[in-house]
């Protein structure tokens, strides 16, 4: 039986309403939002017909059903409010095609025939006239980090969470050090061009900035000299202690400066905090002799979301020697992972740490609770034994050399607690091995509900060594459902899974250079998808679109959906071409994405869809698998979002997805919902599970309204 507590683990880390630069919104669990696109930048008339029209959207929440109806009101400028739509039941959006865009546009949402306001939203005149499908959050300048004009910090990965407990989402932006050519003024995209070298003129290579969605800067953390550039500086954002405010967990070192100005000092008394060893500074690519970090204390720090102050610190997974991780130049020792997972029946999130990928790997979970930071478990592939404790009966050594450049966290075995899929292996919620396939290292990995007719979750990934190119596994035990095997050893660098083809049931699968194949792996669909990066729900159809290189394409249903780069917007991480973050931030089940301006120095932009949809689904963030995919997507090589239930074009009805996701009495978890000692409570977690008794402190939904228990 599913554990209710597990599904409460993320409640306090989620938003119930947002406020964005250039527009205002009252906090409300309905997430009322408006968007517009003033450019005809799609490739078909079907998409172009929505140009210049305002889309107003809101959330379906647990407790809603097909009969839940909404009324929408509008006032332009100081004009009189009037109702523009009544009893909207089969969708959670309304296209306002005839509104004047000469003044601020104010919207108000109620339940049908109710005077009680659920949420309000103002689309400002500036955005309406400009036809801008995004809000801009200016980036704070970095003179306080390094006063040298030619050293700047580009926006990179983002994550989201309610940092200050006000019910609104904030954004944390990781920024990477780079340089400006003093003659040409060109910004060197340090990470994108493969440089990834710190600069000897400053000790800070990586910083983290926190912003409210109205553009307010909250705080900055400056990573010390032992924090290296690139994808090993991942960070985790979640409410780890259940106090209603999200924290950030990162790897730190001596010289790190926190949001309150406090600095980690020389903790070991050796008279230094900078352990970098510099090579030829006159070289075209200057860097450390040991480009990777080979010395100095390393820590895990928990950072207060409200102030950026350090709340707690302990030692990171020990570095030991370079050889103990499988090389002689410290690269493998410096493959770091920081993520989020829920591993016990309290339902509170834990911090996930990882070190090592190609050979030895060490994985830990840490709890920040009641003012204490404590290690929950430690798994080491080099430790002796394991046959008696690992669930597959294999020794720990069978889990070596199985790591990926990223990881997934999900309830792989269906016991109500999460597991860590580190690549071709998975660690159970108790810190022991769950399964290891022995297929080795890969660069892309996906966990979700890809086969609607099969129980549980599935795992799909590509491999870098051996003959197996891609494999689809049963998540609970790692068994292979199907695979594609080449004639010789190969390196398949990318793979993707999504429902992009309405003519084919279930999801389609493909990998670098391949055609799409059917969900059972047997049928070549006869076309090569336009990219192999990430999929997004954006245009209102049940197919996902492909997002890559500042473009959104709908391969099998109308061509290009959105030319993002026309709005001075850029993706990150060079050839990886990632958004800074994407997910269902607003909440009408389509996904928003965050990217930067072309220079990556001026602002980040939060884009939202302007396409109407005839479908109604719960806020995707209320699905546990999806929420974790959003929080862990920036680990190593960024990975796409995925749901724990199936959402695709072959659904017979929207309600079919509601049932599979746990939003109706016939969801398959009715044993929990019906086993109530005091009858029908009408009180839900944000995942849709009805609670059996009075809740502990947290955020809940009753009669479609947010309820806070303190």
C-alpha angles and dihedrals in degrees: 000000000000115000114240092208092060091060091052093057095097101034098103093043093061128087125238096196140356140221119205137195110273095019140054136226134179113236108262137149091239093070094216110201141167130205138177138183117204097187128081093224101142122096102234137054091238090066096035091060089074094057114125095009123120117238116203115194141174141175135280106216134193106281093042120108140172091291097052105112134189137202121211125207129193138194124182115214109316092337127124118282116243135177111257099177133024132200098356101185111152098054142024098228141065128201108222098201102166104043119127112245096201097102142017111304116219121199130189128189127206137164111265112290092357126124093205113109114230096183143338133210136184122206104200123230091242093059094039094051092043092049091223116172091198143055120229124225110192116225118236115246118252106223088118090058097046124354093203108110094217095055114079139157122240123210113252132157122007136196133188138223144137096269099175102033096245094126093252127108121247129196129229114202123200111212125197126211118249139154138246121222102242091210103044099023090228118150115229109226091221100189096033093056093048096250098119092163124142119232120244091217093070134032094215116085098158131033133179121215126193121209137178116230091250087064097260113149112227109179147324133225117200113208113224126242093276092063106095128210122257136035097333090078095075119154137199127222121192141117095267097174101037097241094130096258124092120234131205122232119200141157109257139181141189111305095035111140119206132211094268092052096256115139133204101244132206093300099179097045096236093129098248142081099180113075098169116128112209128220129197105334091192092060120108086241107035117185147138120304081228095036087182120064112271105162145030134061118300127202146180111231130193111212127203110244092211099053109008089240120145110255100180142356137194137161119290121228103299117263097213110168131333090242092056088067096044110266142061102236103058098248095121092043088055098053097114130181129190120180148137135262141153112233108167143041095266087076094220117137122250129206115253118211128187136181125183132022117182100047123353118025130188120195126188139176122210130192125214104196137141091001094304131110110208134168112244100189143348126207121187123183089206094056116109120250128012101152091104096044108032111088095231093050093242124133120251089254089068087066094057120108091018100105126119131209087255138022141219129219120200142128092276098172100037098242095125095257129090132253130200117238101199095177121289089004138056131210118212124233091263094056097257126116117276099183143334122199097194091225093122137213127357140170104224130043135172133191123188147089103308100148108053094193096053127082120248131358130318133219122216125182145148127238134225101199134041128023098294109100100181135354136192114211139187102250096218097062107004093244114158115251092182138332142188115233125193127215091248140017111294146170112235103188104186139025136172140195127193141126100262100143120069090193093062123064119236123359127330121230130207141156139200109316096356136117118246115269131204124264092264091050094238105099126067104216091209100240138082114229116237095246143006101214119087141335127223137187101229117127102055099254120112090244116091119236126224118247119198140133094009093305134104114208131188097204100186102029114047113326125252117022101182137004099210099180092067087078095060088262129145137186124226145234098051114252090007086070097197131170112240086245138333137189145110096307098150097039118228086114096262115108130246124207136206123215138155139247117268094269093044087222106086109053149330118241126214108208124197132183124264093190117111119227134202092210130093122204134157120267101283092223088070089071110089096215091049094047092053092047088055094049095044099040095100095058111119107313105016114249131201129256121261136183129233090227131045121268114173149118096281095062110123090215141350088253089064089067091044090057094046091048094052100256101124137048089256094057099114092254095076090119088074094043096047096043092081117144093206102038128249108353099179089215117127139185113232088260090064101254115138111231121237097209143007109309130237118242111309148090121297142163126241122175089348093305131110115254122190119203112198 
